[in-house]
């Protein structure tokens, strides 16, 4: 069996964060999409995508009803996560 898989992801250099990577190239749409951060008891914050912007940012190929459901039930990301620098990339072992 064969399959075609499409992966959309960040591929930062060592020491580069997802935030820095998204600012590196023109046309990124991630900057203006976060909703107001939600404060956590430990002093950190959770981040969400504004529900009205969610479909365009993450689900443009889905029916509106499904995208709205996803926007309403999205899981947060810790504010620190996209700021964390990447480690050294894994070695490419062709064996």
Secondary structure, 3 states (H helix, E strand, C coil): CCCCCCCCCCCCCCCCCHHHHHHHCCCCCCHHHECCCEECCCCCEEECECHHHHHHHHCCCCCHHHHHHHHHCCCCEECCHHHCCCCCCCCCCCC
